[in-house]
């Protein structure tokens, strides 16, 4: 493996750090040779976790490495099937007609990596701890739970205080992961899950190695070992692929993809994500509390030109991406029109406007440069304030001290941010809040989606934010690798079904 300097990574609350995506997809050729069950799959990733305690440490790097591979929940999501919710540690479940009671049947024969059998008590204790302990990541996802009980050794019953159509999806996240009761494992450096792989070694600053769990309850992993090779430098990642040191490389820089695209032994894939490059407006602060100003700023941005400049992404005209319920194509709602932008600014008495863009320094300078030029064209002076991520969290996310900001919101089903007037967007619309509440409370999925779509149209029509792009990251995959996942790889990377064939 290539040697390189380790990248110090901050725990992220809202977004992944790298902007590497592009439009279009390529078809995957059939893997050559016969799958080798003793093979090692080596995957290049850019972000390394700061520790392995997935319960208490934020950051997408932990989700990539551990969710579905090492730790599991009652249910999970299939990113390559529209994020459909599918069984995992539960074989099935029933929901009461009023949407309040969820009854799960536990899968038999499940053991933790230390050999202990999974029990209903483990499930109840894990979920109760996640609900009660605010230090557990995504604890708030279980805030609406009224009780968690086991009626017999194979049944767990969860009762909600009120219906929540997103509850099953919430169980696919960190709050839904199941741990052994009273486990004494040092979770910062070790793991003890139920998944198809266990963590066998962690070479800090270099790689994390997962080994096949031969006692796994389900179909055994297709490879004996997975090495997650952390290579933050883009050129080094390309070199690792070209030299055969990795079998797959995530988040390939579009400007460098030509070194692999069409090269012998590799092909390039891209997939959908829920990763929204969001230009936030402080709706609670003048002059951004004037919709005419917000609309003018959106009209001054040529989104396709920005995407072409970045070599990345797809247009997104509203707050809900295609993988989430409530999505609809809102491309007709707004278009590039600098003349209309100037007119709106004049009407708002903001012809000589000066604003500040607060942006984490981890993002490419291209974005800020493009916005400075776009706004200057309509008479708005934009000052760029580049800050480290902890400062962004303090100033923007916590204190709401900003005019404009940019961050990538990677989470699925996060429309609720626009229904929360205390969120850093500062957007307060009772109609949107009501529609979102109705979307959660109904037990009819289509009706819920319709409520969300209506709310999203209002958010877009009121220009509560601007969505610069939807990220569609590039992945380089060796031709002898089959079944490598395609969608939402920046937050989930299930690898049990991947195989590596002899050349």
C-alpha positions as CSV (number, residue, x, y, z in Angstrom):
1,X,0.0,0.0,0.0
2,X,1.0,3.6,-0.6
3,X,2.4,5.5,2.4
4,X,0.9,8.9,3.2
5,X,0.2,11.4,5.9
6,X,-2.9,10.7,8.0
7,X,-5.7,13.2,7.7
8,X,-7.0,14.5,11.0
9,X,-10.7,14.4,10.7
10,X,-13.2,16.4,12.8
11,X,-16.5,14.9,13.9
12,X,-19.1,16.1,11.5
13,X,-22.6,17.0,12.5
14,X,-24.1,17.9,9.1
15,X,-22.0,17.1,6.1
16,X,-19.3,15.1,4.6
17,X,-16.3,17.1,3.6
18,X,-15.3,16.4,0.0
19,X,-17.0,17.6,-3.2
20,X,-16.3,15.0,-5.8
21,X,-19.1,14.1,-8.0
22,X,-20.3,14.2,-11.6
23,X,-23.2,13.7,-13.9
24,X,-24.0,10.6,-15.8
25,X,-23.4,6.9,-15.1
26,X,-21.5,4.1,-16.7
27,X,-22.6,0.5,-16.9
28,X,-20.7,-2.1,-14.9
29,X,-19.1,-4.8,-16.9
30,X,-19.4,-8.4,-15.8
31,X,-16.6,-9.3,-13.4
32,X,-14.1,-11.6,-14.9
33,X,-13.2,-15.0,-13.6
34,X,-14.6,-17.0,-10.7
35,X,-15.3,-15.3,-7.4
36,X,-12.6,-16.1,-4.9
37,X,-14.1,-16.5,-1.4
38,X,-10.6,-16.1,0.1
39,X,-9.9,-12.8,-1.6
40,X,-9.2,-9.5,0.1
41,X,-11.2,-6.4,-1.1
42,X,-9.3,-3.2,-0.7
43,X,-11.4,0.0,-0.8
44,X,-10.1,3.6,-0.9
45,X,-11.9,6.0,1.4
46,X,-11.0,9.6,2.1
47,X,-12.2,10.1,5.7
48,X,-10.9,8.0,8.6
49,X,-12.9,7.8,11.9
50,X,-11.4,9.4,14.9
51,X,-12.3,6.3,17.0
52,X,-14.7,3.3,16.6
53,X,-17.4,4.3,19.1
54,X,-20.3,4.6,16.7
55,X,-22.7,5.3,19.6
56,X,-21.0,8.4,20.8
57,X,-18.8,9.7,17.9
58,X,-20.2,11.6,14.9
59,X,-18.9,11.5,11.4
60,X,-19.9,9.7,8.2
61,X,-16.6,7.7,8.2
62,X,-18.0,5.5,11.0
63,X,-21.3,4.9,9.1
64,X,-19.3,3.9,6.0
65,X,-17.1,1.4,7.9
66,X,-19.4,-0.1,10.5
67,X,-23.1,0.2,9.7
68,X,-24.4,-3.1,8.1
69,X,-20.8,-4.4,8.0
70,X,-20.2,-4.7,11.7
71,X,-23.2,-3.4,13.5
72,X,-26.8,-4.0,12.6
73,X,-30.3,-3.0,13.6
74,X,-33.7,-4.6,13.5
75,X,-34.1,-3.2,10.0
76,X,-31.8,-1.5,7.5
77,X,-32.1,0.4,4.2
78,X,-31.2,-0.7,0.7
79,X,-29.6,2.3,-1.0
80,X,-29.6,0.6,-4.4
81,X,-33.4,0.2,-4.1
82,X,-34.6,3.7,-3.3
83,X,-33.6,3.4,0.3
84,X,-36.3,0.7,0.8
85,X,-36.5,-0.5,4.4
86,X,-35.7,-4.3,4.6
87,X,-35.4,-6.8,7.5
88,X,-32.1,-7.3,9.3
89,X,-32.1,-8.6,12.9
90,X,-35.9,-8.8,12.7
91,X,-37.4,-11.2,10.2
92,X,-40.6,-9.3,10.0
93,X,-42.7,-6.7,11.8
94,X,-46.3,-5.6,12.1
95,X,-47.7,-2.1,12.6
96,X,-51.0,-1.5,14.3
97,X,-53.7,0.2,12.3
98,X,-53.3,3.4,14.4
99,X,-49.6,3.5,13.6
100,X,-48.6,3.4,17.3
101,X,-47.4,-0.2,17.9
102,X,-44.6,-1.9,16.1
103,X,-44.1,-5.7,16.8
104,X,-40.9,-7.2,15.7
105,X,-40.1,-10.9,15.4
106,X,-36.4,-11.4,16.1
107,X,-34.2,-13.5,13.8
108,X,-33.1,-16.8,15.4
109,X,-29.5,-17.9,15.6
110,X,-27.9,-14.5,15.8
111,X,-24.7,-14.1,17.8
112,X,-22.4,-11.3,18.6
113,X,-18.8,-11.4,17.4
114,X,-17.7,-12.6,20.9
115,X,-20.0,-15.6,20.6
116,X,-22.9,-14.4,22.8
117,X,-26.4,-15.1,21.5
118,X,-28.5,-12.1,20.7
119,X,-31.5,-11.8,23.1
120,X,-34.6,-9.7,23.2
121,X,-33.2,-8.1,26.3
122,X,-30.2,-6.9,24.2
123,X,-32.6,-5.2,21.7
124,X,-34.7,-3.6,24.5
125,X,-31.7,-2.4,26.4
126,X,-30.0,-1.0,23.2
127,X,-33.0,1.0,22.1
128,X,-33.9,2.2,25.6
129,X,-30.4,3.4,26.1
130,X,-30.4,5.2,22.8
131,X,-33.7,6.9,23.7
132,X,-32.7,7.9,27.2
133,X,-29.0,8.9,26.7
134,X,-28.7,12.1,24.8
135,X,-25.0,11.4,24.2
136,X,-25.9,8.6,21.9
137,X,-25.8,9.7,18.3
138,X,-29.3,10.3,16.8
139,X,-30.9,9.7,20.2
140,X,-33.6,12.2,19.2
141,X,-34.8,9.8,16.5
142,X,-36.4,7.8,19.4
143,X,-37.8,10.7,21.3
144,X,-41.4,9.8,20.3
145,X,-41.1,6.2,21.7
146,X,-43.4,5.6,24.7
147,X,-42.3,2.1,25.6
148,X,-40.0,-0.7,24.5
149,X,-40.7,-4.2,25.8
150,X,-40.2,-7.9,25.0
151,X,-43.3,-10.1,25.3
152,X,-41.3,-13.3,24.8
153,X,-37.8,-14.3,23.8
154,X,-38.4,-13.7,20.1
155,X,-40.7,-10.6,20.2
156,X,-40.0,-6.9,20.8
157,X,-42.8,-4.4,20.9
158,X,-42.2,-0.7,20.5
159,X,-45.0,1.8,21.2
160,X,-45.0,5.4,20.1
161,X,-46.6,8.3,21.8
162,X,-48.0,9.4,18.4
163,X,-47.7,8.1,14.9
164,X,-44.5,8.7,13.0
165,X,-44.2,7.3,9.5
166,X,-40.5,7.9,9.6
167,X,-40.0,5.6,12.6
168,X,-38.9,2.5,10.8
169,X,-36.4,4.6,8.8
170,X,-35.1,6.1,12.1
171,X,-34.4,2.5,13.2
172,X,-32.1,2.1,10.2
173,X,-29.8,4.8,11.7
174,X,-27.4,4.8,14.6
175,X,-30.1,5.0,17.3
176,X,-31.4,1.6,16.0
177,X,-28.1,-0.3,16.2
178,X,-28.2,-3.3,18.6
179,X,-25.4,-3.9,21.2
180,X,-24.8,-6.6,23.7
181,X,-26.2,-5.7,27.1
182,X,-23.5,-4.8,29.7
183,X,-20.8,-5.2,27.2
184,X,-17.3,-4.4,28.5
185,X,-15.7,-3.9,25.1
186,X,-13.7,-0.7,24.7
187,X,-15.7,0.6,21.9
188,X,-13.3,3.4,21.0
189,X,-10.7,0.8,19.8
190,X,-12.7,-2.4,19.4
191,X,-16.2,-3.6,18.2
192,X,-18.7,-6.3,19.1
193,X,-21.5,-6.4,16.6
194,X,-23.6,-9.0,14.8
195,X,-22.7,-8.2,11.2
196,X,-21.0,-10.2,8.4
197,X,-17.6,-8.7,9.3
198,X,-15.7,-8.0,12.5
199,X,-13.0,-5.4,13.0
200,X,-9.7,-7.4,13.1
201,X,-7.2,-4.5,13.1
202,X,-6.9,-0.7,12.9
203,X,-3.7,0.8,11.7
204,X,-4.5,4.4,12.7
205,X,-3.8,6.9,9.9
206,X,-3.6,4.1,7.3
207,X,-6.3,1.4,7.2
208,X,-9.1,-0.4,9.0
209,X,-9.4,-4.2,8.4
210,X,-12.6,-6.1,8.5
211,X,-12.6,-9.9,8.6
212,X,-15.4,-12.2,7.5
213,X,-17.6,-13.4,10.4
214,X,-17.9,-17.2,9.7
215,X,-20.5,-17.5,12.4
216,X,-22.7,-14.9,10.7
217,X,-26.4,-15.7,10.8
218,X,-27.0,-14.9,7.1
219,X,-25.2,-15.5,3.9
220,X,-21.5,-15.3,4.5
221,X,-19.6,-12.3,3.1
222,X,-18.2,-12.8,-0.5
223,X,-14.6,-12.0,0.5
224,X,-12.5,-13.1,3.5
225,X,-11.3,-9.7,4.3
226,X,-11.9,-6.0,3.6
227,X,-9.2,-3.4,3.9
228,X,-10.6,0.2,4.1
229,X,-7.6,2.1,3.0
230,X,-7.7,5.8,4.0
231,X,-6.1,7.9,1.3
232,X,-7.2,11.6,1.7
233,X,-5.1,12.8,-1.3
234,X,-6.9,12.5,-4.6
235,X,-3.8,12.0,-6.8
236,X,-2.5,9.3,-4.4
237,X,-5.9,7.5,-4.6
238,X,-5.7,7.4,-8.4
239,X,-2.1,6.2,-8.2
240,X,-3.2,3.4,-5.8
241,X,-5.9,2.3,-8.2
242,X,-3.5,2.4,-11.3
243,X,-0.9,0.4,-9.4
244,X,-3.4,-2.2,-8.3
245,X,-3.2,-1.3,-4.6
246,X,-6.9,-0.9,-4.3
247,X,-9.9,-2.6,-5.9
248,X,-12.3,0.3,-5.5
249,X,-11.8,4.0,-4.9
250,X,-14.6,6.2,-3.7
251,X,-15.1,9.9,-4.4
252,X,-12.8,10.2,-7.4
253,X,-12.0,13.8,-8.4
254,X,-13.8,14.4,-11.7
255,X,-10.7,16.3,-13.0
256,X,-8.6,13.1,-12.4
257,X,-11.1,10.5,-13.6
258,X,-9.6,10.4,-17.1
259,X,-6.6,8.6,-15.6
260,X,-8.8,5.7,-14.8
261,X,-11.8,6.0,-17.1
262,X,-11.2,3.4,-19.8
263,X,-7.9,2.3,-18.3
264,X,-7.3,-1.4,-18.3
265,X,-8.8,-3.1,-15.3
266,X,-11.1,-0.3,-14.0
267,X,-14.4,1.3,-14.8
268,X,-16.1,4.4,-13.4
269,X,-19.6,4.3,-11.7
270,X,-21.8,7.0,-10.2
271,X,-24.9,6.8,-8.2
272,X,-27.6,8.8,-6.4
273,X,-27.2,10.3,-3.0
274,X,-29.1,12.5,-0.6
275,X,-26.1,14.8,-0.4
276,X,-27.4,18.3,-1.0
277,X,-25.0,21.2,-1.6
278,X,-27.0,23.8,0.3
279,X,-26.5,27.6,0.2
280,X,-28.2,28.6,3.4
281,X,-29.9,32.0,3.9
282,X,-30.3,33.4,7.4
283,X,-34.1,33.9,7.0
284,X,-34.2,35.5,10.4
285,X,-31.7,38.3,9.7
286,X,-32.2,41.4,7.5
287,X,-31.9,41.7,4.5
288,X,-32.3,37.9,4.1
289,X,-35.7,38.1,5.8
290,X,-37.0,39.8,2.6
291,X,-38.0,37.1,0.2
292,X,-37.3,39.4,-2.7
293,X,-33.6,39.4,-1.7
294,X,-33.5,35.6,-1.3
295,X,-35.1,35.1,-4.7
296,X,-32.7,37.6,-6.3
297,X,-29.8,35.7,-5.0
298,X,-31.1,32.4,-6.4
299,X,-31.9,34.0,-9.8
300,X,-28.3,35.3,-10.0
301,X,-26.8,31.7,-9.9
302,X,-26.4,29.8,-13.1
303,X,-26.6,26.4,-11.4
304,X,-25.7,24.4,-14.5
305,X,-22.7,26.6,-15.1
306,X,-21.6,25.9,-11.5
307,X,-22.0,22.2,-12.0
308,X,-20.0,22.3,-15.2
309,X,-17.3,24.3,-13.5
310,X,-17.1,21.8,-10.7
311,X,-17.3,18.9,-13.1
312,X,-19.8,17.6,-10.6
313,X,-23.4,17.0,-9.5
314,X,-26.9,17.3,-10.8
315,X,-29.3,20.3,-10.4
316,X,-31.6,20.2,-7.5
317,X,-34.3,22.9,-7.2
318,X,-35.9,22.0,-3.9
319,X,-35.1,20.6,-0.4
320,X,-36.0,17.0,-1.2
321,X,-33.7,14.8,-3.3
322,X,-35.0,11.9,-5.5
323,X,-34.2,9.2,-3.0
324,X,-36.5,10.7,-0.4
325,X,-40.3,10.6,0.0
326,X,-41.9,13.8,-1.3
327,X,-39.5,14.4,-4.1
328,X,-40.8,16.1,-7.3
329,X,-39.0,17.9,-10.1
330,X,-39.1,21.6,-9.3
331,X,-36.9,22.7,-12.2
332,X,-39.7,24.9,-13.5
333,X,-39.9,26.9,-10.2
334,X,-36.8,29.1,-10.8
335,X,-34.2,29.7,-13.5
336,X,-31.1,31.8,-14.1
337,X,-32.3,35.4,-14.6
338,X,-29.9,38.1,-13.5
339,X,-32.0,40.9,-15.0
340,X,-34.9,39.9,-12.8
341,X,-32.5,39.6,-9.9
342,X,-31.4,43.2,-10.3
343,X,-35.1,44.3,-10.5
344,X,-36.0,42.5,-7.3
345,X,-33.0,43.9,-5.4
346,X,-34.0,47.4,-6.5
347,X,-37.6,46.8,-5.4
348,X,-36.2,45.7,-2.0
349,X,-34.0,48.8,-1.7
350,X,-30.9,46.5,-1.7
351,X,-29.2,47.6,-4.9
352,X,-25.8,48.1,-3.2
353,X,-26.0,45.1,-0.9
354,X,-23.0,43.6,0.9
355,X,-23.2,40.1,2.4
356,X,-20.9,37.6,4.0
357,X,-20.6,33.9,3.0
358,X,-19.4,31.8,5.9
359,X,-18.0,28.5,4.5
360,X,-16.0,25.7,6.1
361,X,-12.5,25.6,4.7
362,X,-12.8,22.0,3.8
363,X,-14.8,22.8,0.7
364,X,-13.3,23.8,-2.6
365,X,-12.7,27.5,-3.2
366,X,-14.4,27.2,-6.6
367,X,-17.8,27.4,-5.0
368,X,-17.1,30.6,-3.2
369,X,-15.4,32.1,-6.2
370,X,-18.3,31.3,-8.4
371,X,-20.8,32.8,-6.0
372,X,-18.7,36.0,-5.6
373,X,-18.7,36.5,-9.4
374,X,-22.4,35.6,-9.8
375,X,-23.6,38.1,-7.1
376,X,-21.2,40.8,-8.3
377,X,-23.0,40.6,-11.7
378,X,-26.2,41.7,-10.0
379,X,-24.6,44.3,-7.8
380,X,-24.2,42.3,-4.6
381,X,-20.8,42.4,-2.9
382,X,-20.0,39.0,-1.3
383,X,-17.2,38.7,1.3
384,X,-16.0,35.2,1.9
385,X,-15.3,34.1,5.4
386,X,-13.5,30.7,5.4
387,X,-13.5,29.0,8.8
388,X,-12.6,25.6,10.2
389,X,-15.5,23.2,10.8
390,X,-15.6,23.6,14.6
391,X,-15.9,27.4,14.1
392,X,-18.7,26.9,11.6
393,X,-20.5,24.7,14.1
394,X,-20.2,27.4,16.8
395,X,-20.9,30.5,14.7
396,X,-23.4,29.3,12.1
397,X,-25.0,26.1,13.4
398,X,-25.3,27.0,17.1
399,X,-25.3,30.8,17.2
400,X,-26.9,31.5,13.9
401,X,-24.4,34.4,13.3
402,X,-24.1,34.5,9.5
403,X,-25.7,35.9,6.4
404,X,-25.1,33.1,3.9
405,X,-23.4,29.8,4.4
406,X,-22.6,26.7,2.4
407,X,-22.5,23.1,3.7
408,X,-23.3,19.7,2.3
409,X,-26.4,18.2,4.0
410,X,-25.9,14.5,3.4
411,X,-28.7,13.0,5.6
412,X,-31.7,11.3,4.1
413,X,-35.2,12.5,5.0
414,X,-34.0,15.7,6.7
415,X,-36.7,18.0,5.4
416,X,-37.7,18.5,9.0
417,X,-35.0,21.1,9.2
418,X,-37.2,23.5,7.3
419,X,-40.1,22.7,9.7
420,X,-38.0,23.7,12.7
421,X,-37.9,27.5,13.2
422,X,-35.0,27.1,15.7
423,X,-32.7,25.4,13.1
424,X,-29.9,27.6,11.8
425,X,-31.9,28.4,8.6
426,X,-34.1,30.6,10.7
427,X,-37.1,29.7,8.4
428,X,-40.4,29.9,10.2
429,X,-43.6,29.0,8.2
430,X,-46.5,27.5,10.2
431,X,-48.0,26.0,7.0
432,X,-44.8,24.1,6.3
433,X,-44.7,23.0,10.0
434,X,-48.3,21.8,9.8
435,X,-47.7,19.8,6.6
436,X,-44.6,18.2,8.0
437,X,-46.5,17.2,11.1
438,X,-49.3,15.7,9.0
439,X,-46.7,13.9,6.9
440,X,-45.3,12.2,10.0
441,X,-48.6,11.4,11.6
442,X,-50.4,9.7,8.7
443,X,-50.0,5.9,8.2
444,X,-50.5,6.3,4.5
445,X,-47.2,6.5,2.7
446,X,-48.5,8.2,-0.4
447,X,-50.4,10.7,1.6
448,X,-47.3,11.4,3.6
449,X,-45.3,11.9,0.4
450,X,-48.0,14.3,-0.9
451,X,-47.8,16.4,2.3
452,X,-44.0,16.6,2.0
453,X,-44.1,17.5,-1.6
454,X,-46.6,20.3,-0.9
455,X,-44.4,21.6,1.9
456,X,-41.3,21.4,-0.2
457,X,-42.9,23.5,-2.9
458,X,-43.6,26.2,-0.4
459,X,-40.0,26.1,0.9
460,X,-38.7,26.5,-2.7
461,X,-41.3,29.1,-3.6
462,X,-40.4,31.2,-0.6
463,X,-36.7,30.8,-1.4
464,X,-35.8,29.6,2.1
465,X,-32.4,28.4,0.8
466,X,-30.8,27.5,-2.5
467,X,-29.6,24.1,-3.5
468,X,-26.5,24.5,-5.6
469,X,-26.3,20.8,-6.6
470,X,-27.1,17.2,-5.7
471,X,-23.9,15.2,-5.3
472,X,-23.4,12.1,-7.5
473,X,-20.0,10.9,-6.5
474,X,-17.7,8.9,-8.8
475,X,-16.4,5.4,-7.8
476,X,-13.7,3.6,-9.6
477,X,-14.2,-0.2,-9.5
478,X,-11.9,-2.9,-10.7
479,X,-13.4,-5.1,-13.5
480,X,-12.9,-8.2,-11.4
481,X,-15.1,-6.8,-8.6
482,X,-18.9,-7.6,-8.7
483,X,-21.9,-6.3,-6.8
484,X,-20.2,-3.2,-5.4
485,X,-22.9,-0.8,-4.0
486,X,-23.7,2.4,-6.0
487,X,-25.9,4.8,-4.1
488,X,-25.3,6.9,-1.0
489,X,-21.8,5.5,-0.5
490,X,-20.8,8.6,1.5
491,X,-23.0,7.5,4.3
492,X,-23.5,3.7,3.9
493,X,-21.1,1.1,2.4
494,X,-22.5,-2.4,2.8
495,X,-19.9,-4.8,1.5
496,X,-21.0,-8.3,2.4
497,X,-22.4,-9.0,-1.1
498,X,-19.2,-7.9,-3.0
499,X,-17.0,-10.5,-4.6
500,X,-13.6,-10.4,-6.1
501,X,-12.8,-12.7,-9.0
502,X,-9.6,-14.2,-10.2
503,X,-8.2,-12.3,-13.2
